[in-house]
Amino acid sequence: MSAKPTPPKTKPAKDDLRGILAWHVRTLRVSKGWSQEKLALICELDRTYVSAIERSVWNVSLSNIERLAQALEVEPWMLLKPV
């Protein structure tokens, strides 16, 4: 059995867009009780890609930000709004 998802512990800097995106994606995903795998399936992305987004590893395309926002039921700009 997998561990219960937990929200991020530290807030990203206001000028760290990858960190802000990671914060919002993980926070919203956890609030829905979803695993990274479930979010990835809904977005039609690879689970390892979702993991990399949440770890601020990848520069994410606008198309994928739109996919994530749609799955998480928020406007795309909300994923880039400073925390």
mmCIF file of the N, C-alpha and C atoms, coordinates in Angstrom:
data_MODEL
# 
_entry.id   MODEL 
# 
loop_
_atom_site.group_PDB 
_atom_site.id 
_atom_site.type_symbol 
_atom_site.label_atom_id 
_atom_site.label_alt_id 
_atom_site.label_comp_id 
_atom_site.label_asym_id 
_atom_site.label_entity_id 
_atom_site.label_seq_id 
_atom_site.pdbx_PDB_ins_code 
_atom_site.Cartn_x 
_atom_site.Cartn_y 
_atom_site.Cartn_z 
_atom_site.occupancy 
_atom_site.B_iso_or_equiv 
_atom_site.pdbx_formal_charge 
_atom_site.auth_seq_id 
_atom_site.auth_comp_id 
_atom_site.auth_asym_id 
_atom_site.auth_atom_id 
_atom_site.pdbx_PDB_model_num 
ATOM 1   N N  . MET A 1 1  ? 0.840  -1.176 0.000   1.00 0.00 ? 1  MET A N  1 
ATOM 2   C CA . MET A 1 1  ? 0.000  0.000  0.000   1.00 0.00 ? 1  MET A CA 1 
ATOM 3   C C  . MET A 1 1  ? 0.889  1.245  0.000   1.00 0.00 ? 1  MET A C  1 
ATOM 4   N N  . SER A 1 2  ? 0.554  2.228  -0.824  1.00 0.00 ? 2  SER A N  1 
ATOM 5   C CA . SER A 1 2  ? 1.376  3.429  -0.936  1.00 0.00 ? 2  SER A CA 1 
ATOM 6   C C  . SER A 1 2  ? 1.051  4.419  0.174   1.00 0.00 ? 2  SER A C  1 
ATOM 7   N N  . ALA A 1 3  ? 2.010  5.292  0.469   1.00 0.00 ? 3  ALA A N  1 
ATOM 8   C CA . ALA A 1 3  ? 1.846  6.285  1.512   1.00 0.00 ? 3  ALA A CA 1 
ATOM 9   C C  . ALA A 1 3  ? 0.856  7.356  1.071   1.00 0.00 ? 3  ALA A C  1 
ATOM 10  N N  . LYS A 1 4  ? 0.193  7.958  2.061   1.00 0.00 ? 4  LYS A N  1 
ATOM 11  C CA . LYS A 1 4  ? -0.749 9.037  1.775   1.00 0.00 ? 4  LYS A CA 1 
ATOM 12  C C  . LYS A 1 4  ? 0.025  10.247 1.265   1.00 0.00 ? 4  LYS A C  1 
ATOM 13  N N  . PRO A 1 5  ? -0.439 10.872 0.173   1.00 0.00 ? 5  PRO A N  1 
ATOM 14  C CA . PRO A 1 5  ? 0.261  12.043 -0.363  1.00 0.00 ? 5  PRO A CA 1 
ATOM 15  C C  . PRO A 1 5  ? 0.267  13.185 0.650   1.00 0.00 ? 5  PRO A C  1 
ATOM 16  N N  . THR A 1 6  ? 1.372  13.907 0.702   1.00 0.00 ? 6  THR A N  1 
ATOM 17  C CA . THR A 1 6  ? 1.479  15.042 1.620   1.00 0.00 ? 6  THR A CA 1 
ATOM 18  C C  . THR A 1 6  ? 1.764  16.321 0.840   1.00 0.00 ? 6  THR A C  1 
ATOM 19  N N  . PRO A 1 7  ? 1.235  17.448 1.332   1.00 0.00 ? 7  PRO A N  1 
ATOM 20  C CA . PRO A 1 7  ? 1.496  18.717 0.645   1.00 0.00 ? 7  PRO A CA 1 
ATOM 21  C C  . PRO A 1 7  ? 2.953  19.133 0.807   1.00 0.00 ? 7  PRO A C  1 
ATOM 22  N N  . PRO A 1 8  ? 3.404  20.064 -0.013  1.00 0.00 ? 8  PRO A N  1 
ATOM 23  C CA . PRO A 1 8  ? 4.789  20.546 0.123   1.00 0.00 ? 8  PRO A CA 1 
ATOM 24  C C  . PRO A 1 8  ? 4.989  21.230 1.471   1.00 0.00 ? 8  PRO A C  1 
ATOM 25  N N  . LYS A 1 9  ? 6.222  21.181 1.959   1.00 0.00 ? 9  LYS A N  1 
ATOM 26  C CA . LYS A 1 9  ? 6.528  21.732 3.280   1.00 0.00 ? 9  LYS A CA 1 
ATOM 27  C C  . LYS A 1 9  ? 7.031  23.169 3.231   1.00 0.00 ? 9  LYS A C  1 
ATOM 28  N N  . THR A 1 10 ? 7.768  23.526 2.190   1.00 0.00 ? 10 THR A N  1 
ATOM 29  C CA . THR A 1 10 ? 8.323  24.881 2.116   1.00 0.00 ? 10 THR A CA 1 
ATOM 30  C C  . THR A 1 10 ? 7.794  25.599 0.882   1.00 0.00 ? 10 THR A C  1 
ATOM 31  N N  . LYS A 1 11 ? 7.529  26.887 1.049   1.00 0.00 ? 11 LYS A N  1 
ATOM 32  C CA . LYS A 1 11 ? 7.024  27.697 -0.059  1.00 0.00 ? 11 LYS A CA 1 
ATOM 33  C C  . LYS A 1 11 ? 8.172  28.117 -0.964  1.00 0.00 ? 11 LYS A C  1 
ATOM 34  N N  . PRO A 1 12 ? 7.916  28.159 -2.266  1.00 0.00 ? 12 PRO A N  1 
ATOM 35  C CA . PRO A 1 12 ? 8.960  28.593 -3.202  1.00 0.00 ? 12 PRO A CA 1 
ATOM 36  C C  . PRO A 1 12 ? 9.123  30.116 -3.174  1.00 0.00 ? 12 PRO A C  1 
ATOM 37  N N  . ALA A 1 13 ? 10.264 30.588 -3.633  1.00 0.00 ? 13 ALA A N  1 
ATOM 38  C CA . ALA A 1 13 ? 10.499 32.023 -3.769  1.00 0.00 ? 13 ALA A CA 1 
ATOM 39  C C  . ALA A 1 13 ? 9.556  32.597 -4.825  1.00 0.00 ? 13 ALA A C  1 
ATOM 40  N N  . LYS A 1 14 ? 9.222  33.874 -4.705  1.00 0.00 ? 14 LYS A N  1 
ATOM 41  C CA . LYS A 1 14 ? 8.290  34.526 -5.626  1.00 0.00 ? 14 LYS A CA 1 
ATOM 42  C C  . LYS A 1 14 ? 8.767  34.522 -7.072  1.00 0.00 ? 14 LYS A C  1 
ATOM 43  N N  . ASP A 1 15 ? 10.079 34.446 -7.283  1.00 0.00 ? 15 ASP A N  1 
ATOM 44  C CA . ASP A 1 15 ? 10.615 34.469 -8.645  1.00 0.00 ? 15 ASP A CA 1 
ATOM 45  C C  . ASP A 1 15 ? 11.000 33.079 -9.171  1.00 0.00 ? 15 ASP A C  1 
ATOM 46  N N  . ASP A 1 16 ? 10.619 32.031 -8.466  1.00 0.00 ? 16 ASP A N  1 
ATOM 47  C CA . ASP A 1 16 ? 10.929 30.653 -8.865  1.00 0.00 ? 16 ASP A CA 1 
ATOM 48  C C  . ASP A 1 16 ? 9.692  30.025 -9.510  1.00 0.00 ? 16 ASP A C  1 
ATOM 49  N N  . LEU A 1 17 ? 9.518  30.268 -10.822 1.00 0.00 ? 17 LEU A N  1 
ATOM 50  C CA . LEU A 1 17 ? 8.302  29.788 -11.493 1.00 0.00 ? 17 LEU A CA 1 
ATOM 51  C C  . LEU A 1 17 ? 8.171  28.273 -11.476 1.00 0.00 ? 17 LEU A C  1 
ATOM 52  N N  . ARG A 1 18 ? 9.274  27.550 -11.654 1.00 0.00 ? 18 ARG A N  1 
ATOM 53  C CA . ARG A 1 18 ? 9.188  26.088 -11.603 1.00 0.00 ? 18 ARG A CA 1 
ATOM 54  C C  . ARG A 1 18 ? 8.773  25.626 -10.205 1.00 0.00 ? 18 ARG A C  1 
ATOM 55  N N  . GLY A 1 19 ? 9.329  26.287 -9.194  1.00 0.00 ? 19 GLY A N  1 
ATOM 56  C CA . GLY A 1 19 ? 8.963  25.953 -7.818  1.00 0.00 ? 19 GLY A CA 1 
ATOM 57  C C  . GLY A 1 19 ? 7.511  26.279 -7.515  1.00 0.00 ? 19 GLY A C  1 
ATOM 58  N N  . ILE A 1 20 ? 7.029  27.400 -8.029  1.00 0.00 ? 20 ILE A N  1 
ATOM 59  C CA . ILE A 1 20 ? 5.630  27.795 -7.836  1.00 0.00 ? 20 ILE A CA 1 
ATOM 60  C C  . ILE A 1 20 ? 4.704  26.784 -8.515  1.00 0.00 ? 20 ILE A C  1 
ATOM 61  N N  . LEU A 1 21 ? 5.028  26.419 -9.747  1.00 0.00 ? 21 LEU A N  1 
ATOM 62  C CA . LEU A 1 21 ? 4.236  25.419 -10.456 1.00 0.00 ? 21 LEU A CA 1 
ATOM 63  C C  . LEU A 1 21 ? 4.228  24.109 -9.669  1.00 0.00 ? 21 LEU A C  1 
ATOM 64  N N  . ALA A 1 22 ? 5.381  23.679 -9.216  1.00 0.00 ? 22 ALA A N  1 
ATOM 65  C CA . ALA A 1 22 ? 5.490  22.440 -8.443  1.00 0.00 ? 22 ALA A CA 1 
ATOM 66  C C  . ALA A 1 22 ? 4.626  22.509 -7.192  1.00 0.00 ? 22 ALA A C  1 
ATOM 67  N N  . TRP A 1 23 ? 4.689  23.629 -6.478  1.00 0.00 ? 23 TRP A N  1 
ATOM 68  C CA . TRP A 1 23 ? 3.906  23.824 -5.250  1.00 0.00 ? 23 TRP A CA 1 
ATOM 69  C C  . TRP A 1 23 ? 2.408  23.660 -5.536  1.00 0.00 ? 23 TRP A C  1 
ATOM 70  N N  . HIS A 1 24 ? 1.926  24.372 -6.552  1.00 0.00 ? 24 HIS A N  1 
ATOM 71  C CA . HIS A 1 24 ? 0.496  24.335 -6.847  1.00 0.00 ? 24 HIS A CA 1 
ATOM 72  C C  . HIS A 1 24 ? 0.047  22.965 -7.336  1.00 0.00 ? 24 HIS A C  1 
ATOM 73  N N  . VAL A 1 25 ? 0.815  22.349 -8.219  1.00 0.00 ? 25 VAL A N  1 
ATOM 74  C CA . VAL A 1 25 ? 0.429  21.030 -8.735  1.00 0.00 ? 25 VAL A CA 1 
ATOM 75  C C  . VAL A 1 25 ? 0.342  20.035 -7.586  1.00 0.00 ? 25 VAL A C  1 
ATOM 76  N N  . ARG A 1 26 ? 1.351  20.006 -6.745  1.00 0.00 ? 26 ARG A N  1 
ATOM 77  C CA . ARG A 1 26 ? 1.347  19.033 -5.639  1.00 0.00 ? 26 ARG A CA 1 
ATOM 78  C C  . ARG A 1 26 ? 0.252  19.342 -4.627  1.00 0.00 ? 26 ARG A C  1 
ATOM 79  N N  . THR A 1 27 ? 0.089  20.620 -4.278  1.00 0.00 ? 27 THR A N  1 
ATOM 80  C CA . THR A 1 27 ? -0.935 20.997 -3.305  1.00 0.00 ? 27 THR A CA 1 
ATOM 81  C C  . THR A 1 27 ? -2.328 20.622 -3.797  1.00 0.00 ? 27 THR A C  1 
ATOM 82  N N  . LEU A 1 28 ? -2.623 20.943 -5.052  1.00 0.00 ? 28 LEU A N  1 
ATOM 83  C CA . LEU A 1 28 ? -3.939 20.627 -5.609  1.00 0.00 ? 28 LEU A CA 1 
ATOM 84  C C  . LEU A 1 28 ? -4.136 19.122 -5.765  1.00 0.00 ? 28 LEU A C  1 
ATOM 85  N N  . ARG A 1 29 ? -3.093 18.434 -6.204  1.00 0.00 ? 29 ARG A N  1 
ATOM 86  C CA . ARG A 1 29 ? -3.186 16.976 -6.356  1.00 0.00 ? 29 ARG A CA 1 
ATOM 87  C C  . ARG A 1 29 ? -3.474 16.310 -5.010  1.00 0.00 ? 29 ARG A C  1 
ATOM 88  N N  . VAL A 1 30 ? -2.740 16.720 -3.987  1.00 0.00 ? 30 VAL A N  1 
ATOM 89  C CA . VAL A 1 30 ? -2.912 16.144 -2.653  1.00 0.00 ? 30 VAL A CA 1 
ATOM 90  C C  . VAL A 1 30 ? -4.305 16.465 -2.108  1.00 0.00 ? 30 VAL A C  1 
ATOM 91  N N  . SER A 1 31 ? -4.781 17.686 -2.357  1.00 0.00 ? 31 SER A N  1 
ATOM 92  C CA . SER A 1 31 ? -6.108 18.065 -1.856  1.00 0.00 ? 31 SER A CA 1 
ATOM 93  C C  . SER A 1 31 ? -7.210 17.196 -2.462  1.00 0.00 ? 31 SER A C  1 
ATOM 94  N N  . LYS A 1 32 ? -6.959 16.657 -3.657  1.00 0.00 ? 32 LYS A N  1 
ATOM 95  C CA . LYS A 1 32 ? -7.923 15.757 -4.298  1.00 0.00 ? 32 LYS A CA 1 
ATOM 96  C C  . LYS A 1 32 ? -7.707 14.302 -3.875  1.00 0.00 ? 32 LYS A C  1 
ATOM 97  N N  . GLY A 1 33 ? -6.620 14.053 -3.135  1.00 0.00 ? 33 GLY A N  1 
ATOM 98  C CA . GLY A 1 33 ? -6.320 12.694 -2.701  1.00 0.00 ? 33 GLY A CA 1 
ATOM 99  C C  . GLY A 1 33 ? -5.780 11.817 -3.813  1.00 0.00 ? 33 GLY A C  1 
ATOM 100 N N  . TRP A 1 34 ? -5.228 12.454 -4.861  1.00 0.00 ? 34 TRP A N  1 
ATOM 101 C CA . TRP A 1 34 ? -4.729 11.721 -6.015  1.00 0.00 ? 34 TRP A CA 1 
ATOM 102 C C  . TRP A 1 34 ? -3.252 11.389 -5.875  1.00 0.00 ? 34 TRP A C  1 
ATOM 103 N N  . SER A 1 35 ? -2.885 10.270 -6.443  1.00 0.00 ? 35 SER A N  1 
ATOM 104 C CA . SER A 1 35 ? -1.470 9.931  -6.595  1.00 0.00 ? 35 SER A CA 1 
ATOM 105 C C  . SER A 1 35 ? -0.941 10.649 -7.833  1.00 0.00 ? 35 SER A C  1 
ATOM 106 N N  . GLN A 1 36 ? 0.372  10.682 -7.960  1.00 0.00 ? 36 GLN A N  1 
ATOM 107 C CA . GLN A 1 36 ? 0.973  11.228 -9.179  1.00 0.00 ? 36 GLN A CA 1 
ATOM 108 C C  . GLN A 1 36 ? 0.516  10.413 -10.380 1.00 0.00 ? 36 GLN A C  1 
ATOM 109 N N  . GLU A 1 37 ? 0.380  9.126  -10.189 1.00 0.00 ? 37 GLU A N  1 
ATOM 110 C CA . GLU A 1 37 ? -0.037 8.253  -11.285 1.00 0.00 ? 37 GLU A CA 1 
ATOM 111 C C  . GLU A 1 37 ? -1.443 8.607  -11.757 1.00 0.00 ? 37 GLU A C  1 
ATOM 112 N N  . LYS A 1 38 ? -2.361 8.869  -10.833 1.00 0.00 ? 38 LYS A N  1 
ATOM 113 C CA . LYS A 1 38 ? -3.723 9.224  -11.229 1.00 0.00 ? 38 LYS A CA 1 
ATOM 114 C C  . LYS A 1 38 ? -3.739 10.547 -11.995 1.00 0.00 ? 38 LYS A C  1 
ATOM 115 N N  . LEU A 1 39 ? -3.012 11.551 -11.494 1.00 0.00 ? 39 LEU A N  1 
ATOM 116 C CA . LEU A 1 39 ? -2.949 12.831 -12.197 1.00 0.00 ? 39 LEU A CA 1 
ATOM 117 C C  . LEU A 1 39 ? -2.360 12.631 -13.596 1.00 0.00 ? 39 LEU A C  1 
ATOM 118 N N  . ALA A 1 40 ? -1.313 11.851 -13.674 1.00 0.00 ? 40 ALA A N  1 
ATOM 119 C CA . ALA A 1 40 ? -0.678 11.591 -14.973 1.00 0.00 ? 40 ALA A CA 1 
ATOM 120 C C  . ALA A 1 40 ? -1.646 10.927 -15.943 1.00 0.00 ? 40 ALA A C  1 
ATOM 121 N N  . LEU A 1 41 ? -2.416 9.969  -15.471 1.00 0.00 ? 41 LEU A N  1 
ATOM 122 C CA . LEU A 1 41 ? -3.387 9.289  -16.336 1.00 0.00 ? 41 LEU A CA 1 
ATOM 123 C C  . LEU A 1 41 ? -4.441 10.266 -16.851 1.00 0.00 ? 41 LEU A C  1 
ATOM 124 N N  . ILE A 1 42 ? -4.941 11.126 -15.993 1.00 0.00 ? 42 ILE A N  1 
ATOM 125 C CA . ILE A 1 42 ? -5.956 12.101 -16.386 1.00 0.00 ? 42 ILE A CA 1 
ATOM 126 C C  . ILE A 1 42 ? -5.387 13.072 -17.420 1.00 0.00 ? 42 ILE A C  1 
ATOM 127 N N  . CYS A 1 43 ? -4.133 13.484 -17.223 1.00 0.00 ? 43 CYS A N  1 
ATOM 128 C CA . CYS A 1 43 ? -3.481 14.443 -18.135 1.00 0.00 ? 43 CYS A CA 1 
ATOM 129 C C  . CYS A 1 43 ? -2.880 13.788 -19.365 1.00 0.00 ? 43 CYS A C  1 
ATOM 130 N N  . GLU A 1 44 ? -2.857 12.473 -19.398 1.00 0.00 ? 44 GLU A N  1 
ATOM 131 C CA . GLU A 1 44 ? -2.201 11.714 -20.456 1.00 0.00 ? 44 GLU A CA 1 
ATOM 132 C C  . GLU A 1 44 ? -0.714 12.066 -20.539 1.00 0.00 ? 44 GLU A C  1 
ATOM 133 N N  . LEU A 1 45 ? -0.099 12.106 -19.364 1.00 0.00 ? 45 LEU A N  1 
ATOM 134 C CA . LEU A 1 45 ? 1.341  12.329 -19.231 1.00 0.00 ? 45 LEU A CA 1 
ATOM 135 C C  . LEU A 1 45 ? 1.947  11.139 -18.506 1.00 0.00 ? 45 LEU A C  1 
ATOM 136 N N  . ASP A 1 46 ? 3.252  11.019 -18.557 1.00 0.00 ? 46 ASP A N  1 
ATOM 137 C CA . ASP A 1 46 ? 3.931  9.951  -17.834 1.00 0.00 ? 46 ASP A CA 1 
ATOM 138 C C  . ASP A 1 46 ? 4.037  10.319 -16.354 1.00 0.00 ? 46 ASP A C  1 
ATOM 139 N N  . ARG A 1 47 ? 3.909  9.321  -15.480 1.00 0.00 ? 47 ARG A N  1 
ATOM 140 C CA . ARG A 1 47 ? 3.990  9.569  -14.044 1.00 0.00 ? 47 ARG A CA 1 
ATOM 141 C C  . ARG A 1 47 ? 5.346  10.159 -13.657 1.00 0.00 ? 47 ARG A C  1 
ATOM 142 N N  . THR A 1 48 ? 6.399  9.715  -14.309 1.00 0.00 ? 48 THR A N  1 
ATOM 143 C CA . THR A 1 48 ? 7.718  10.249 -13.974 1.00 0.00 ? 48 THR A CA 1 
ATOM 144 C C  . THR A 1 48 ? 7.835  11.726 -14.366 1.00 0.00 ? 48 THR A C  1 
ATOM 145 N N  . TYR A 1 49 ? 7.088  12.132 -15.387 1.00 0.00 ? 49 TYR A N  1 
ATOM 146 C CA . TYR A 1 49 ? 7.063  13.540 -15.796 1.00 0.00 ? 49 TYR A CA 1 
ATOM 147 C C  . TYR A 1 49 ? 6.356  14.376 -14.729 1.00 0.00 ? 49 TYR A C  1 
ATOM 148 N N  . VAL A 1 50 ? 5.226  13.876 -14.219 1.00 0.00 ? 50 VAL A N  1 
ATOM 149 C CA . VAL A 1 50 ? 4.513  14.576 -13.136 1.00 0.00 ? 50 VAL A CA 1 
ATOM 150 C C  . VAL A 1 50 ? 5.422  14.684 -11.909 1.00 0.00 ? 50 VAL A C  1 
ATOM 151 N N  . SER A 1 51 ? 6.121  13.624 -11.605 1.00 0.00 ? 51 SER A N  1 
ATOM 152 C CA . SER A 1 51 ? 7.063  13.641 -10.488 1.00 0.00 ? 51 SER A CA 1 
ATOM 153 C C  . SER A 1 51 ? 8.142  14.707 -10.698 1.00 0.00 ? 51 SER A C  1 
ATOM 154 N N  . ALA A 1 52 ? 8.664  14.782 -11.907 1.00 0.00 ? 52 ALA A N  1 
ATOM 155 C CA . ALA A 1 52 ? 9.706  15.765 -12.226 1.00 0.00 ? 52 ALA A CA 1 
ATOM 156 C C  . ALA A 1 52 ? 9.160  17.190 -12.116 1.00 0.00 ? 52 ALA A C  1 
ATOM 157 N N  . ILE A 1 53 ? 7.907  17.399 -12.512 1.00 0.00 ? 53 ILE A N  1 
ATOM 158 C CA . ILE A 1 53 ? 7.288  18.721 -12.364 1.00 0.00 ? 53 ILE A CA 1 
ATOM 159 C C  . ILE A 1 53 ? 7.217  19.089 -10.886 1.00 0.00 ? 53 ILE A C  1 
ATOM 160 N N  . GLU A 1 54 ? 6.789  18.161 -10.070 1.00 0.00 ? 54 GLU A N  1 
ATOM 161 C CA . GLU A 1 54 ? 6.649  18.419 -8.630  1.00 0.00 ? 54 GLU A CA 1 
ATOM 162 C C  . GLU A 1 54 ? 7.995  18.602 -7.929  1.00 0.00 ? 54 GLU A C  1 
ATOM 163 N N  . ARG A 1 55 ? 9.066  18.162 -8.567  1.00 0.00 ? 55 ARG A N  1 
ATOM 164 C CA . ARG A 1 55 ? 10.411 18.351 -8.002  1.00 0.00 ? 55 ARG A CA 1 
ATOM 165 C C  . ARG A 1 55 ? 11.134 19.528 -8.661  1.00 0.00 ? 55 ARG A C  1 
ATOM 166 N N  . SER A 1 56 ? 10.433 20.263 -9.518  1.00 0.00 ? 56 SER A N  1 
ATOM 167 C CA . SER A 1 56 ? 10.982 21.442 -10.212 1.00 0.00 ? 56 SER A CA 1 
ATOM 168 C C  . SER A 1 56 ? 12.149 21.089 -11.135 1.00 0.00 ? 56 SER A C  1 
ATOM 169 N N  . VAL A 1 57 ? 12.116 19.909 -11.720 1.00 0.00 ? 57 VAL A N  1 
ATOM 170 C CA . VAL A 1 57 ? 13.213 19.452 -12.570 1.00 0.00 ? 57 VAL A CA 1 
ATOM 171 C C  . VAL A 1 57 ? 13.043 19.910 -14.020 1.00 0.00 ? 57 VAL A C  1 
ATOM 172 N N  . TRP A 1 58 ? 11.812 19.936 -14.522 1.00 0.00 ? 58 TRP A N  1 
ATOM 173 C CA . TRP A 1 58 ? 11.561 20.222 -15.929 1.00 0.00 ? 58 TRP A CA 1 
ATOM 174 C C  . TRP A 1 58 ? 11.017 21.616 -16.146 1.00 0.00 ? 58 TRP A C  1 
ATOM 175 N N  . ASN A 1 59 ? 11.361 22.196 -17.297 1.00 0.00 ? 59 ASN A N  1 
ATOM 176 C CA . ASN A 1 59 ? 10.645 23.358 -17.807 1.00 0.00 ? 59 ASN A CA 1 
ATOM 177 C C  . ASN A 1 59 ? 9.415  22.795 -18.500 1.00 0.00 ? 59 ASN A C  1 
ATOM 178 N N  . VAL A 1 60 ? 8.252  23.236 -18.100 1.00 0.00 ? 60 VAL A N  1 
ATOM 179 C CA . VAL A 1 60 ? 7.004  22.654 -18.570 1.00 0.00 ? 60 VAL A CA 1 
ATOM 180 C C  . VAL A 1 60 ? 6.417  23.506 -19.690 1.00 0.00 ? 60 VAL A C  1 
ATOM 181 N N  . SER A 1 61 ? 5.957  22.867 -20.763 1.00 0.00 ? 61 SER A N  1 
ATOM 182 C CA . SER A 1 61 ? 5.352  23.595 -21.880 1.00 0.00 ? 61 SER A CA 1 
ATOM 183 C C  . SER A 1 61 ? 3.993  24.164 -21.471 1.00 0.00 ? 61 SER A C  1 
ATOM 184 N N  . LEU A 1 62 ? 3.571  25.189 -22.195 1.00 0.00 ? 62 LEU A N  1 
ATOM 185 C CA . LEU A 1 62 ? 2.251  25.769 -21.949 1.00 0.00 ? 62 LEU A CA 1 
ATOM 186 C C  . LEU A 1 62 ? 1.148  24.742 -22.160 1.00 0.00 ? 62 LEU A C  1 
ATOM 187 N N  . SER A 1 63 ? 1.316  23.888 -23.140 1.00 0.00 ? 63 SER A N  1 
ATOM 188 C CA . SER A 1 63 ? 0.311  22.842 -23.400 1.00 0.00 ? 63 SER A CA 1 
ATOM 189 C C  . SER A 1 63 ? 0.146  21.922 -22.195 1.00 0.00 ? 63 SER A C  1 
ATOM 190 N N  . ASN A 1 64 ? 1.251  21.567 -21.571 1.00 0.00 ? 64 ASN A N  1 
ATOM 191 C CA . ASN A 1 64 ? 1.164  20.682 -20.412 1.00 0.00 ? 64 ASN A CA 1 
ATOM 192 C C  . ASN A 1 64 ? 0.653  21.419 -19.181 1.00 0.00 ? 64 ASN A C  1 
ATOM 193 N N  . ILE A 1 65 ? 0.936  22.708 -19.064 1.00 0.00 ? 65 ILE A N  1 
ATOM 194 C CA . ILE A 1 65 ? 0.343  23.499 -17.976 1.00 0.00 ? 65 ILE A CA 1 
ATOM 195 C C  . ILE A 1 65 ? -1.178 23.522 -18.154 1.00 0.00 ? 65 ILE A C  1 
ATOM 196 N N  . GLU A 1 66 ? -1.628 23.665 -19.388 1.00 0.00 ? 66 GLU A N  1 
ATOM 197 C CA . GLU A 1 66 ? -3.071 23.633 -19.659 1.00 0.00 ? 66 GLU A CA 1 
ATOM 198 C C  . GLU A 1 66 ? -3.673 22.276 -19.295 1.00 0.00 ? 66 GLU A C  1 
ATOM 199 N N  . ARG A 1 67 ? -3.002 21.202 -19.634 1.00 0.00 ? 67 ARG A N  1 
ATOM 200 C CA . ARG A 1 67 ? -3.487 19.855 -19.286 1.00 0.00 ? 67 ARG A CA 1 
ATOM 201 C C  . ARG A 1 67 ? -3.600 19.687 -17.772 1.00 0.00 ? 67 ARG A C  1 
ATOM 202 N N  . LEU A 1 68 ? -2.550 20.105 -17.066 1.00 0.00 ? 68 LEU A N  1 
ATOM 203 C CA . LEU A 1 68 ? -2.554 19.988 -15.608 1.00 0.00 ? 68 LEU A CA 1 
ATOM 204 C C  . LEU A 1 68 ? -3.677 20.825 -14.997 1.00 0.00 ? 68 LEU A C  1 
ATOM 205 N N  . ALA A 1 69 ? -3.821 22.051 -15.470 1.00 0.00 ? 69 ALA A N  1 
ATOM 206 C CA . ALA A 1 69 ? -4.859 22.941 -14.939 1.00 0.00 ? 69 ALA A CA 1 
ATOM 207 C C  . ALA A 1 69 ? -6.246 22.355 -15.163 1.00 0.00 ? 69 ALA A C  1 
ATOM 208 N N  . GLN A 1 70 ? -6.479 21.827 -16.354 1.00 0.00 ? 70 GLN A N  1 
ATOM 209 C CA . GLN A 1 70 ? -7.782 21.249 -16.644 1.00 0.00 ? 70 GLN A CA 1 
ATOM 210 C C  . GLN A 1 70 ? -8.070 20.074 -15.709 1.00 0.00 ? 70 GLN A C  1 
ATOM 211 N N  . ALA A 1 71 ? -7.095 19.207 -15.527 1.00 0.00 ? 71 ALA A N  1 
ATOM 212 C CA . ALA A 1 71 ? -7.274 18.048 -14.649 1.00 0.00 ? 71 ALA A CA 1 
ATOM 213 C C  . ALA A 1 71 ? -7.503 18.477 -13.202 1.00 0.00 ? 71 ALA A C  1 
ATOM 214 N N  . LEU A 1 72 ? -6.794 19.526 -12.783 1.00 0.00 ? 72 LEU A N  1 
ATOM 215 C CA . LEU A 1 72 ? -6.887 19.996 -11.398 1.00 0.00 ? 72 LEU A CA 1 
ATOM 216 C C  . LEU A 1 72 ? -8.031 20.996 -11.186 1.00 0.00 ? 72 LEU A C  1 
ATOM 217 N N  . GLU A 1 73 ? -8.746 21.295 -12.277 1.00 0.00 ? 73 GLU A N  1 
ATOM 218 C CA . GLU A 1 73 ? -9.929 22.155 -12.248 1.00 0.00 ? 73 GLU A CA 1 
ATOM 219 C C  . GLU A 1 73 ? -9.625 23.575 -11.772 1.00 0.00 ? 73 GLU A C  1 
ATOM 220 N N  . VAL A 1 74 ? -8.554 24.151 -12.346 1.00 0.00 ? 74 VAL A N  1 
ATOM 221 C CA . VAL A 1 74 ? -8.192 25.548 -12.087 1.00 0.00 ? 74 VAL A CA 1 
ATOM 222 C C  . VAL A 1 74 ? -7.818 26.195 -13.416 1.00 0.00 ? 74 VAL A C  1 
ATOM 223 N N  . GLU A 1 75 ? -7.768 27.509 -13.415 1.00 0.00 ? 75 GLU A N  1 
ATOM 224 C CA . GLU A 1 75 ? -7.294 28.227 -14.600 1.00 0.00 ? 75 GLU A CA 1 
ATOM 225 C C  . GLU A 1 75 ? -5.776 28.063 -14.686 1.00 0.00 ? 75 GLU A C  1 
ATOM 226 N N  . PRO A 1 76 ? -5.224 27.953 -15.887 1.00 0.00 ? 76 PRO A N  1 
ATOM 227 C CA . PRO A 1 76 ? -3.776 27.742 -16.029 1.00 0.00 ? 76 PRO A CA 1 
ATOM 228 C C  . PRO A 1 76 ? -2.930 28.785 -15.295 1.00 0.00 ? 76 PRO A C  1 
ATOM 229 N N  . TRP A 1 77 ? -3.327 30.053 -15.327 1.00 0.00 ? 77 TRP A N  1 
ATOM 230 C CA . TRP A 1 77 ? -2.528 31.102 -14.671 1.00 0.00 ? 77 TRP A CA 1 
ATOM 231 C C  . TRP A 1 77 ? -2.419 30.874 -13.170 1.00 0.00 ? 77 TRP A C  1 
ATOM 232 N N  . MET A 1 78 ? -3.399 30.188 -12.595 1.00 0.00 ? 78 MET A N  1 
ATOM 233 C CA . MET A 1 78 ? -3.363 29.939 -11.145 1.00 0.00 ? 78 MET A CA 1 
ATOM 234 C C  . MET A 1 78 ? -2.205 29.043 -10.743 1.00 0.00 ? 78 MET A C  1 
ATOM 235 N N  . LEU A 1 79 ? -1.716 28.216 -11.672 1.00 0.00 ? 79 LEU A N  1 
ATOM 236 C CA . LEU A 1 79 ? -0.592 27.339 -11.372 1.00 0.00 ? 79 LEU A CA 1 
ATOM 237 C C  . LEU A 1 79 ? 0.726  28.102 -11.325 1.00 0.00 ? 79 LEU A C  1 
ATOM 238 N N  . LEU A 1 80 ? 0.735  29.341 -11.827 1.00 0.00 ? 80 LEU A N  1 
ATOM 239 C CA . LEU A 1 80 ? 1.950  30.153 -11.843 1.00 0.00 ? 80 LEU A CA 1 
ATOM 240 C C  . LEU A 1 80 ? 1.865  31.382 -10.930 1.00 0.00 ? 80 LEU A C  1 
ATOM 241 N N  . LYS A 1 81 ? 0.784  31.489 -10.206 1.00 0.00 ? 81 LYS A N  1 
ATOM 242 C CA . LYS A 1 81 ? 0.588  32.608 -9.285  1.00 0.00 ? 81 LYS A CA 1 
ATOM 243 C C  . LYS A 1 81 ? 1.482  32.400 -8.050  1.00 0.00 ? 81 LYS A C  1 
ATOM 244 N N  . PRO A 1 82 ? 2.253  33.410 -7.653  1.00 0.00 ? 82 PRO A N  1 
ATOM 245 C CA . PRO A 1 82 ? 3.107  33.236 -6.464  1.00 0.00 ? 82 PRO A CA 1 
ATOM 246 C C  . PRO A 1 82 ? 2.302  32.771 -5.248  1.00 0.00 ? 82 PRO A C  1 
ATOM 247 N N  . VAL A 1 83 ? 2.938  31.942 -4.453  1.00 0.00 ? 83 VAL A N  1 
ATOM 248 C CA . VAL A 1 83 ? 2.293  31.346 -3.270  1.00 0.00 ? 83 VAL A CA 1 
ATOM 249 C C  . VAL A 1 83 ? 2.197  32.383 -2.171  1.00 0.00 ? 83 VAL A C  1 
# 
